[in-house]
Amino acid sequence: MAAGSRQGALLDRATQRWVVATGRPVSFVEQPWLDGPVGAPDGIGDTWIAQHAARVGASTAERPGSGLLPDLHACDGPGFDAARLRPDIRDFYEHTSDWQLDVWSRWSRWAEPGGRLIHALFARRLRQLALPLDPLDTAYGMESRVITFTGVDGEHLGTAWQRTLRATGTTLFGGCYGTVSLPGTDRPSVRVVFPLPNGSLTVLLRPDVTARGDLLLTSPTGGFGQDGAYLVVRAPGEDHGWARRVPLPERFEVFVDEAGELRCQHQLRLGRAEVLRLHYRVERRR
């Protein structure tokens, strides 16, 4: 094993031990909203897709018209009605593979050195959560693959969304999308699970519809068991593990601008301070 790989493995183990020491034990049977794909210790990329399909007994398919959420009405509840959304927003989530994205990034000055350190220590090596460090990194746009997980009874078990830089093929994000219902909430949450070595970063987003028919997805600060971000460590082959809520609030605003173009503002914070802002332009594939 190369020296860099050994150092990376030590960093991964240290992070996992921190979650175990400062988080809480969880049962994925009793808390299924934390159950999801897990990454291999030596890197993520797209290898997690076949591993997750084998674990849950699903088949995978990549075909035109596939969506992150096949039907946004899965989020309906007393506080949310997908029928109020603008048609293009619904179409993007329900038929994501028919759309392409361009993205621009802006780091806060105080956060950029930390972002470069995380990229050097974790993201580049693991091929996961490689947030763009410079606007020119994404100048040639992104490629995305949408892969659906289907159970033996035809049930939709989630959707993998892999995003890479078009110019270099570098993996930016790879996550599993779906919906879950948290105890005591008035609507299901959108759940995104980013596999990490022996665990995941699981983000639970609360959906809202604005008066204009735009979509808001927010993962606020709060208590354990509420919408937000969680680092999860899973014991290999077991139905239990550890989870720690982390103060990484996110806000997605998906809207149609004055020119009729579909766009998204994505804000990532650490506590109350903004870390990174991403802006997406979304258009149908030609």
C-alpha positions as CSV (number, residue, x, y, z in Angstrom):
1,M,0.0,0.0,0.0
2,A,1.4,3.4,-1.0
3,A,2.2,5.9,1.8
4,G,-0.6,8.3,0.7
5,S,-3.1,5.4,0.8
6,R,-2.0,4.4,4.3
7,Q,-2.3,8.0,5.5
8,G,-5.7,8.2,3.9
9,A,-6.9,5.0,5.5
10,L,-5.7,6.3,8.9
11,L,-7.7,9.5,8.4
12,D,-10.8,7.5,7.4
13,R,-10.5,5.4,10.6
14,A,-10.0,8.4,12.7
15,T,-13.1,10.0,11.3
16,Q,-15.1,6.8,11.9
17,R,-13.9,6.6,15.5
18,W,-14.9,10.2,16.1
19,V,-18.5,9.3,14.9
20,V,-18.5,6.2,17.2
21,A,-17.2,8.2,20.2
22,T,-19.4,11.3,19.8
23,G,-22.5,9.9,18.1
24,R,-25.1,7.4,19.2
25,P,-25.7,3.8,18.5
26,V,-28.5,3.2,15.9
27,S,-30.4,0.2,14.6
28,F,-31.2,0.4,10.9
29,V,-34.2,-1.8,11.5
30,E,-35.7,0.7,14.0
31,Q,-34.3,3.8,12.3
32,P,-34.6,2.9,8.6
33,W,-34.2,6.6,7.5
34,L,-30.5,6.1,8.3
35,D,-30.2,2.9,6.3
36,G,-28.5,3.3,2.9
37,P,-25.6,2.4,0.7
38,V,-22.1,2.1,2.2
39,G,-18.8,2.7,0.5
40,A,-15.8,0.4,0.3
41,P,-12.7,1.4,2.5
42,D,-10.5,2.0,-0.5
43,G,-12.6,4.4,-2.5
44,I,-16.1,5.2,-3.8
45,G,-16.4,6.3,-7.4
46,D,-19.3,4.3,-8.9
47,T,-18.4,0.9,-7.3
48,W,-20.9,1.4,-4.6
49,I,-23.8,1.0,-7.1
50,A,-23.3,-2.7,-7.7
51,Q,-22.5,-3.4,-4.1
52,H,-25.7,-1.7,-2.9
53,A,-27.8,-3.5,-5.5
54,A,-26.5,-6.8,-4.3
55,R,-27.1,-5.9,-0.6
56,V,-30.8,-5.0,-1.1
57,G,-31.5,-7.5,-3.9
58,A,-32.2,-5.0,-6.6
59,S,-31.6,-4.9,-10.3
60,T,-30.1,-1.7,-11.9
61,A,-31.0,0.1,-15.1
62,E,-29.8,3.2,-16.8
63,R,-32.3,4.4,-19.4
64,P,-33.7,7.7,-20.9
65,G,-36.4,9.3,-18.8
66,S,-35.3,8.0,-15.5
67,G,-35.7,10.4,-12.5
68,L,-34.3,10.9,-9.1
69,L,-37.8,10.7,-7.7
70,P,-40.1,8.9,-10.2
71,D,-43.1,10.7,-8.7
72,L,-42.8,13.9,-6.6
73,H,-46.2,13.1,-5.1
74,A,-44.2,10.7,-2.9
75,C,-43.4,13.8,-0.9
76,D,-47.1,14.8,-0.5
77,G,-48.4,15.5,3.0
78,P,-50.4,18.1,4.9
79,G,-47.5,20.5,4.3
80,F,-46.6,19.8,0.7
81,D,-48.4,19.3,-2.6
82,A,-46.4,18.4,-5.7
83,A,-49.2,19.5,-7.9
84,R,-48.4,23.1,-7.1
85,L,-44.9,22.9,-8.5
86,R,-44.0,24.4,-11.9
87,P,-44.1,21.6,-14.6
88,D,-40.4,22.0,-15.5
89,I,-39.3,21.4,-11.9
90,R,-41.4,18.3,-11.6
91,D,-40.1,17.0,-15.0
92,F,-36.5,17.5,-13.9
93,Y,-36.9,15.4,-10.8
94,E,-39.1,12.8,-12.4
95,H,-37.1,12.5,-15.7
96,T,-33.6,13.7,-14.6
97,S,-31.7,11.8,-17.3
98,D,-33.5,14.0,-20.0
99,W,-31.8,17.1,-18.6
100,Q,-28.2,18.4,-18.5
101,L,-26.6,20.8,-16.0
102,D,-24.0,23.6,-16.0
103,V,-22.7,24.7,-12.6
104,W,-20.8,27.6,-11.2
105,S,-19.2,27.7,-7.7
106,R,-18.2,30.4,-5.2
107,W,-16.4,29.6,-1.9
108,S,-16.5,32.0,1.0
109,R,-12.9,33.4,1.5
110,W,-12.7,32.0,5.0
111,A,-13.8,28.5,4.0
112,E,-11.8,28.0,0.8
113,P,-8.5,26.9,2.5
114,G,-10.5,24.2,4.4
115,G,-12.2,23.1,1.2
116,R,-8.9,22.6,-0.5
117,L,-7.6,20.7,2.5
118,I,-10.6,18.4,2.5
119,H,-10.3,17.9,-1.3
120,A,-6.6,16.9,-0.9
121,L,-7.1,14.6,2.0
122,F,-10.4,13.0,1.2
123,A,-12.4,13.9,-1.9
124,R,-9.7,13.3,-4.6
125,R,-8.6,10.0,-3.1
126,L,-12.1,8.7,-2.4
127,R,-13.7,10.0,-5.7
128,Q,-16.6,11.4,-3.7
129,L,-17.9,14.8,-2.6
130,A,-15.3,16.6,-4.7
131,L,-16.9,20.1,-4.4
132,P,-15.6,22.4,-7.2
133,L,-12.7,24.5,-6.0
134,D,-12.6,27.0,-8.8
135,P,-15.2,28.2,-11.3
136,L,-13.1,27.1,-14.2
137,D,-13.2,23.5,-12.9
138,T,-16.7,23.3,-14.3
139,A,-16.3,25.5,-17.4
140,Y,-17.0,22.6,-19.7
141,G,-20.0,21.4,-17.7
142,M,-20.9,18.2,-16.0
143,E,-22.0,14.7,-17.1
144,S,-24.5,12.8,-15.1
145,R,-25.7,9.2,-15.0
146,V,-29.0,8.2,-13.5
147,I,-29.3,4.6,-12.4
148,T,-32.5,3.1,-10.9
149,F,-32.6,0.4,-8.2
150,T,-35.7,-1.9,-8.7
151,G,-36.7,-4.7,-6.3
152,V,-37.9,-8.2,-7.4
153,D,-41.5,-7.0,-7.0
154,G,-41.0,-4.0,-9.2
155,E,-40.7,-1.6,-6.3
156,H,-38.5,1.4,-6.8
157,L,-35.7,1.2,-4.2
158,G,-33.9,4.4,-5.0
159,T,-31.9,6.2,-7.7
160,A,-28.2,6.6,-8.0
161,W,-27.0,10.0,-9.5
162,Q,-23.4,10.1,-10.5
163,R,-22.0,13.5,-11.6
164,T,-18.6,13.9,-13.2
165,L,-16.6,16.8,-14.8
166,R,-17.0,16.7,-18.5
167,A,-13.4,17.9,-19.2
168,T,-11.6,15.4,-16.9
169,G,-14.1,12.7,-15.9
170,T,-13.4,13.4,-12.2
171,T,-16.2,12.2,-10.0
172,L,-17.9,15.2,-8.1
173,F,-20.8,13.5,-6.3
174,G,-22.3,10.0,-6.2
175,G,-25.5,9.6,-4.1
176,C,-28.6,7.5,-3.7
177,Y,-31.9,9.5,-3.9
178,G,-35.3,8.6,-2.5
179,T,-37.9,9.6,0.2
180,V,-38.3,8.7,3.8
181,S,-40.8,9.6,6.5
182,L,-39.4,10.8,9.8
183,P,-41.4,10.4,13.0
184,G,-43.8,13.3,13.8
185,T,-43.4,15.1,10.4
186,D,-46.2,16.4,8.2
187,R,-44.6,15.3,4.9
188,P,-41.9,12.8,3.7
189,S,-38.4,14.1,3.4
190,V,-36.1,13.8,0.3
191,R,-33.1,11.7,1.4
192,V,-29.7,11.7,-0.3
193,V,-27.1,9.2,0.9
194,F,-23.5,9.8,-0.2
195,P,-21.5,6.6,0.4
196,L,-18.3,6.9,2.4
197,P,-15.8,4.3,3.6
198,N,-17.7,2.0,5.9
199,G,-20.6,4.5,6.1
200,S,-22.2,7.5,4.6
201,L,-23.1,11.1,4.7
202,T,-26.9,11.1,4.8
203,V,-28.8,14.3,4.2
204,L,-32.5,14.6,4.9
205,L,-34.2,17.6,3.1
206,R,-37.6,19.1,3.9
207,P,-39.6,20.0,0.7
208,D,-41.6,23.2,0.4
209,V,-43.5,24.9,-2.5
210,T,-43.3,28.7,-2.8
211,A,-46.2,30.9,-3.9
212,R,-44.6,31.0,-7.4
213,G,-44.5,27.2,-7.6
214,D,-40.7,26.9,-7.0
215,L,-39.2,24.1,-4.9
216,L,-37.3,24.6,-1.7
217,L,-35.3,21.8,-0.1
218,T,-33.8,22.6,3.2
219,S,-31.8,20.6,5.8
220,P,-31.8,22.9,8.8
221,T,-30.1,22.6,12.2
222,G,-32.1,20.7,14.8
223,G,-32.2,17.6,16.9
224,F,-31.5,14.0,16.2
225,G,-34.2,12.4,14.1
226,Q,-35.1,15.7,12.3
227,D,-34.2,16.9,8.8
228,G,-30.4,17.6,8.5
229,A,-27.1,16.0,7.8
230,Y,-25.8,12.8,9.5
231,L,-22.5,11.0,9.4
232,V,-23.1,7.3,9.6
233,V,-20.7,4.4,10.4
234,R,-22.0,0.9,9.7
235,A,-20.6,-2.3,11.2
236,P,-19.8,-4.6,8.3
237,G,-22.6,-7.0,7.5
238,E,-24.7,-5.8,10.5
239,D,-28.0,-4.0,11.0
240,H,-26.5,-1.6,13.6
241,G,-24.0,1.2,13.6
242,W,-23.5,4.7,14.8
243,A,-24.7,8.1,13.7
244,R,-23.8,11.7,14.5
245,R,-25.7,14.8,13.4
246,V,-23.3,17.4,11.9
247,P,-24.0,21.2,11.5
248,L,-24.0,21.4,7.7
249,P,-27.3,23.1,6.8
250,E,-28.2,23.2,3.1
251,R,-30.7,25.1,1.1
252,F,-31.7,24.3,-2.5
253,E,-34.0,26.8,-4.4
254,V,-35.1,25.3,-7.7
255,F,-36.8,27.9,-9.8
256,V,-37.7,29.2,-13.3
257,D,-36.1,32.6,-14.1
258,E,-37.5,35.5,-16.1
259,A,-36.1,34.0,-19.3
260,G,-37.9,30.7,-18.7
261,E,-34.7,28.8,-17.8
262,L,-34.7,26.3,-15.0
263,R,-32.1,27.1,-12.4
264,C,-31.0,26.1,-8.9
265,Q,-29.3,28.0,-6.1
266,H,-27.5,25.7,-3.6
267,Q,-26.2,27.1,-0.4
268,L,-24.0,25.0,2.0
269,R,-23.3,26.4,5.5
270,L,-21.3,25.4,8.5
271,G,-23.5,26.4,11.4
272,R,-24.7,29.9,10.4
273,A,-21.8,30.8,8.2
274,E,-22.0,30.3,4.5
275,V,-19.2,27.9,3.1
276,L,-20.1,27.5,-0.5
277,R,-22.7,28.5,-3.0
278,L,-23.4,26.6,-6.2
279,H,-25.5,27.8,-9.1
280,Y,-26.9,25.4,-11.6
281,R,-28.5,26.1,-15.0
282,V,-30.6,23.1,-16.1
283,E,-31.8,22.5,-19.6
284,R,-33.2,19.7,-21.6
285,R,-30.8,17.5,-23.5
286,R,-30.7,18.3,-27.2
